[in-house]
Amino acid sequence: MSAIDQLFDRYGESHQHPFNKRVHWVCVPLITFSLLGLLWAVTPWLAIGFSLLALTYYLRLSPAIALGMLLVAGSMLLLLSRLPYVLEVSLTIFVLAWIGQFIGHKVEGKKPSFFEDIKFLLVGPAWLLGFIYRQYRIAY
């Protein structure tokens, strides 16, 4: 089993409940977007630099996942470049999305994966993308 499949399996262990899965489909992209927005509010270069570091991590795991995450991150950064009040919008989304995540995990009855290992903060968005790839039979 590849390293990315092992990470997806471990991440999936605490994401079995249908409600928690639905929450993650909404909140994980919102958290990703808002985190980039918070970094963008400091300086766009910080958001771009963080994205490049994350893409390097994804590339080590799977070039196909890295390509998908490049498209996701690029789209988010483009939207941030056009968004007024980036700090206020991003902070609001960040707080509300994390509240959603913790509600989802309360329903699940399991702690978020990143409590075990911080890298699962990067695995979450890729896990969702991996699900899309599997639905469309795209190899990763």
C-alpha positions, 0 to 999 in steps of 0.5 A: 500500500502506498504512503498516500493510501496509508494516510487516507486510511488512517484519516478515514478511521475518524471520518466514518459517520455520514454527518461528519463526512458531510461536515468535512466536505463543507468545512475542510475546503473552507478552512483551507481557503480561510487559512490561505486568506489569513496568510494573504492578509499578512502578505500574499507572498506568505499565502503563496509560500505556504501553498508551495510548501504544501504542494511540495508535500503533496508531490512527495505523496502523489504527483496526481494529488499535487496537480489537483491541489495546485488547481485548488490552491491556485483557484483559492489564491485567485479568489483571494486576490479579488476579495475585499476585506480578506482578513475579516472574511477569512477570520469569520470563515476560519472560526465558523468552519472549525466549530463545524469540524468539532461538531462533526467530530463530536457526532463521530465520537472521535478526536480530529486526526491532527490531534494524533499527527499535525500532518493530517491538517494537510491530509484532509484536503487531499483526502477529499480530492482522493475521494473525487479521483476514486469516483472518476477512476483517476489514478493517484 
